[in-house]
Amino acid sequence: MKPLELEVFICRSDNFGVLVHDPESGYTASIDAPEAGPILAAAKRRGWTITHILTTHHHTDHVEGNLALKEQFGCEIIGPINEAVAIPGLDRAVSDGDTFEFGDHTVNVIETPGHTAGHVCYHFEDDKLLFAADTLFALGCGRLFERPAADMWASLQKLAVLPDETAIYFGHEYTLSNARFAVTIDPDNERLKARAADIEALRAEGKFTVPTTLALEKETNPFLRAADPSIRRHLLMESRSNEEVFAEIRKRKDNF
């Protein structure tokens, strides 16, 4: 089985567009459809025909290009069952634990409510790829618009048990802001401070910070580290639950 090919680019102001191409079947999936123009340009640049859109959630900056791409390519739009009525052009609704085939590649659906009520992530298990959209960012997580902090914490725990080597593609280039915030929460983490310096350099050169890996996030992302004793001491929350610590970190990021 040939490895999948990926094309990553910017849509809108800070959304990541990602095309996933299977060279054996010829299938090409757009992970969400933030904006039709850049996605069409990327497909043309690579000579790929878009056959699928894998929608993670209903926000406009992730579905705005759905209908234009469907009109152009006749592609199948797959998305979360709990947001089906809000996703333009949806053909197939999926829920937690569902699997489907993308050529010879199996895709697992992981429901991750928090940012929205029905947000899903797509895990290409054999390829060690996770498309996490607005659930898990490099050094961050999504804002809590439709579900409470406890639900997002539970969702992040579902992702945290995936293999450490999993490559994570996320929805926005927020990493520089996330890094500057993370060191205020976890100031004694030397690995985090080194990573923050690397990110400053990358962004100064205009380079992307995607993908990250689950191992790196578990070492440095404060939103995955609510159980860490150092963070708890720093927040004066040593006796509080993981959910409460996570909620405090999310509240602080909202006001950062």
C-alpha positions as CSV (number, residue, x, y, z in Angstrom):
1,M,0.0,0.0,0.0
2,K,1.5,3.3,-1.1
3,P,1.6,6.1,1.5
4,L,-0.9,8.9,1.5
5,E,0.2,12.2,0.0
6,L,-0.7,15.5,1.8
7,E,-0.8,19.1,0.6
8,V,-1.1,21.8,3.3
9,F,-1.9,25.4,2.6
10,I,-3.6,28.4,4.2
11,C,-7.3,29.3,3.6
12,R,-9.0,32.5,4.8
13,S,-6.6,34.2,7.2
14,D,-5.4,31.4,9.4
15,N,-7.3,28.2,8.5
16,F,-5.2,25.2,7.3
17,G,-6.4,23.6,4.2
18,V,-5.4,20.0,3.8
19,L,-5.7,17.6,0.9
20,V,-5.2,13.9,1.5
21,H,-4.5,11.9,-1.7
22,D,-4.4,8.1,-2.1
23,P,-2.2,7.5,-5.1
24,E,-3.5,3.9,-5.6
25,S,-7.2,4.7,-5.7
26,G,-6.9,8.3,-6.9
27,Y,-9.1,9.5,-4.1
28,T,-8.5,12.9,-2.7
29,A,-10.1,14.2,0.4
30,S,-10.3,17.8,1.5
31,I,-10.2,18.0,5.3
32,D,-13.1,20.5,5.8
33,A,-13.6,23.2,3.2
34,P,-12.8,26.5,4.7
35,E,-12.6,28.4,1.3
36,A,-13.1,27.0,-2.2
37,G,-10.5,29.1,-4.0
38,P,-7.4,27.9,-2.3
39,I,-8.6,24.3,-2.2
40,L,-9.3,24.4,-5.9
41,A,-5.9,25.9,-6.6
42,A,-4.1,23.2,-4.5
43,A,-6.0,20.4,-6.3
44,K,-5.0,21.9,-9.7
45,R,-1.4,22.4,-8.6
46,R,-1.2,18.7,-7.7
47,G,-3.3,17.4,-10.5
48,W,-5.8,15.8,-8.1
49,T,-9.6,15.4,-8.3
50,I,-11.4,16.0,-5.0
51,T,-13.6,12.9,-4.3
52,H,-14.4,13.5,-0.6
53,I,-14.8,16.3,1.9
54,L,-14.3,15.1,5.5
55,T,-16.2,17.7,7.6
56,T,-15.3,18.0,11.3
57,H,-17.9,20.5,12.4
58,H,-20.4,23.0,11.2
59,H,-18.7,26.4,11.7
60,T,-18.7,28.5,8.6
61,D,-14.9,28.7,8.4
62,H,-14.9,24.9,7.9
63,V,-17.8,24.4,5.5
64,E,-18.0,27.5,3.4
65,G,-16.5,25.8,0.4
66,N,-18.6,22.6,0.6
67,L,-21.2,23.4,-2.1
68,A,-18.7,25.0,-4.6
69,L,-16.4,21.9,-4.4
70,K,-19.4,19.6,-4.7
71,E,-20.6,21.4,-7.8
72,Q,-17.1,21.3,-9.3
73,F,-16.2,17.7,-8.5
74,G,-19.4,15.9,-7.4
75,C,-17.5,14.8,-4.3
76,E,-19.0,13.0,-1.3
77,I,-19.4,15.1,1.8
78,I,-19.0,13.2,5.1
79,G,-19.7,14.8,8.5
80,P,-20.9,14.4,12.0
81,I,-24.4,13.1,12.6
82,N,-25.0,15.4,15.5
83,E,-24.5,18.4,13.2
84,A,-26.0,17.0,10.1
85,V,-28.6,19.6,9.6
86,A,-26.0,22.4,9.7
87,I,-23.5,21.0,7.2
88,P,-24.1,22.1,3.6
89,G,-24.3,19.3,1.0
90,L,-23.9,16.4,3.5
91,D,-24.1,13.0,2.0
92,R,-23.1,10.7,4.8
93,A,-23.5,11.3,8.5
94,V,-21.0,9.5,10.8
95,S,-20.8,9.1,14.6
96,D,-18.4,8.0,17.2
97,G,-16.8,4.6,16.5
98,D,-17.8,4.5,12.9
99,T,-15.2,3.5,10.3
100,F,-15.1,3.9,6.5
101,E,-12.7,3.1,3.7
102,F,-10.7,5.7,1.8
103,G,-9.2,3.5,-0.9
104,D,-7.4,0.8,1.1
105,H,-7.0,3.2,4.1
106,T,-9.4,2.8,7.1
107,V,-10.7,5.9,8.7
108,N,-11.9,5.9,12.3
109,V,-14.4,8.5,13.5
110,I,-13.8,9.9,17.0
111,E,-16.5,12.2,18.4
112,T,-15.0,15.1,20.3
113,P,-17.7,17.4,21.6
114,G,-16.5,20.6,23.2
115,H,-15.8,23.3,20.6
116,T,-19.1,22.3,19.1
117,A,-21.7,19.8,20.2
118,G,-21.0,17.2,17.5
119,H,-17.3,17.8,16.4
120,V,-15.6,14.8,15.1
121,C,-11.9,14.0,14.3
122,Y,-10.8,11.6,11.6
123,H,-8.1,9.0,12.5
124,F,-6.3,7.2,9.7
125,E,-5.0,4.5,12.1
126,D,-2.7,2.6,9.8
127,D,-1.2,5.8,8.5
128,K,-0.8,7.3,12.0
129,L,-2.6,10.5,11.0
130,L,-5.2,12.4,13.0
131,F,-7.2,15.3,11.6
132,A,-8.2,17.1,14.8
133,A,-9.6,20.4,13.4
134,D,-10.6,22.6,16.3
135,T,-10.5,20.1,19.1
136,L,-6.7,19.8,19.6
137,F,-4.2,22.4,18.3
138,A,-0.5,22.5,18.7
139,L,-0.1,23.7,22.3
140,G,-3.8,24.5,22.5
141,C,-7.4,23.3,22.2
142,G,-10.6,24.9,20.7
143,R,-12.7,27.4,22.5
144,L,-15.8,26.0,24.3
145,F,-18.7,27.3,22.3
146,E,-21.3,24.5,22.7
147,R,-20.2,22.1,25.4
148,P,-18.7,22.6,28.9
149,A,-15.1,22.1,29.9
150,A,-15.7,18.7,31.3
151,D,-16.9,17.5,27.9
152,M,-13.8,18.9,26.1
153,W,-11.5,17.4,28.7
154,A,-13.1,14.0,28.1
155,S,-12.7,14.5,24.3
156,L,-9.1,15.3,24.7
157,Q,-8.6,12.1,26.7
158,K,-10.0,10.1,23.9
159,L,-7.3,11.5,21.6
160,A,-4.5,11.2,24.3
161,V,-4.7,7.4,24.2
162,L,-3.8,7.2,20.5
163,P,-0.2,6.2,19.7
164,D,2.4,8.8,20.6
165,E,3.8,8.9,17.1
166,T,0.4,10.0,15.6
167,A,0.9,13.0,13.4
168,I,-1.8,15.6,14.2
169,Y,-3.1,18.1,11.6
170,F,-5.1,20.9,13.2
171,G,-7.5,23.5,11.9
172,H,-5.7,26.9,12.5
173,E,-2.3,28.5,12.7
174,Y,-2.7,29.6,16.3
175,T,0.5,28.0,17.5
176,L,2.6,31.2,18.3
177,S,-0.1,32.6,20.5
178,N,-0.7,29.2,22.1
179,A,3.1,28.9,22.8
180,R,3.2,32.3,24.5
181,F,0.3,31.4,26.6
182,A,1.5,27.9,27.5
183,V,4.6,29.1,29.2
184,T,2.5,31.2,31.5
185,I,0.8,28.0,32.7
186,D,3.7,25.6,32.7
187,P,6.7,27.9,33.3
188,D,9.0,25.2,34.7
189,N,8.7,23.0,31.6
190,E,12.1,23.1,29.9
191,R,10.8,21.1,26.9
192,L,8.0,23.6,26.4
193,K,10.3,26.6,26.6
194,A,12.6,25.2,24.0
195,R,9.6,24.4,21.8
196,A,8.2,27.9,22.2
197,A,11.6,29.4,21.0
198,D,11.5,27.0,18.0
199,I,8.0,28.2,17.1
200,E,9.0,31.9,17.4
201,A,11.7,31.1,14.8
202,L,9.5,29.1,12.5
203,R,6.8,31.8,12.4
204,A,9.3,34.6,11.9
205,E,10.3,32.7,8.7
206,G,6.7,32.3,7.7
207,K,6.8,28.5,8.1
208,F,3.8,26.4,9.2
209,T,3.7,24.7,12.6
210,V,1.6,21.8,11.4
211,P,1.8,18.8,11.9
212,T,2.6,18.1,15.5
213,T,2.8,14.7,17.2
214,L,0.8,13.4,20.1
215,A,4.0,12.7,22.0
216,L,5.1,16.3,21.7
217,E,1.6,17.6,22.8
218,K,1.6,15.3,25.8
219,E,5.0,16.8,26.9
220,T,4.2,20.5,26.3
221,N,0.5,21.2,25.7
222,P,-1.0,22.5,29.0
223,F,-4.5,21.5,27.9
224,L,-3.4,17.9,28.0
225,R,-1.5,18.3,31.2
226,A,-4.2,19.2,33.8
227,A,-3.0,16.4,36.0
228,D,0.6,17.6,36.1
229,P,1.7,18.4,39.6
230,S,3.8,21.4,38.5
231,I,0.9,23.0,36.7
232,R,-1.4,22.4,39.6
233,R,1.0,24.0,42.0
234,H,1.5,27.0,39.7
235,L,-2.3,27.5,39.5
236,L,-2.8,26.9,43.3
237,M,-5.2,24.0,42.3
238,E,-3.4,21.0,43.8
239,S,-6.6,19.5,45.3
240,R,-8.9,20.2,42.4
241,S,-10.2,17.8,39.8
242,N,-8.6,17.5,36.3
243,E,-11.7,18.9,34.8
244,E,-11.5,22.0,37.1
245,V,-7.9,22.6,36.3
246,F,-8.6,22.2,32.6
247,A,-11.5,24.7,32.9
248,E,-9.2,27.2,34.6
249,I,-6.6,26.9,31.9
250,R,-9.2,27.3,29.2
251,K,-10.6,30.4,30.9
252,R,-7.2,32.0,31.2
253,K,-6.5,31.3,27.5
254,D,-9.9,33.0,26.6
255,N,-8.6,36.1,28.3
256,F,-5.0,35.9,27.2
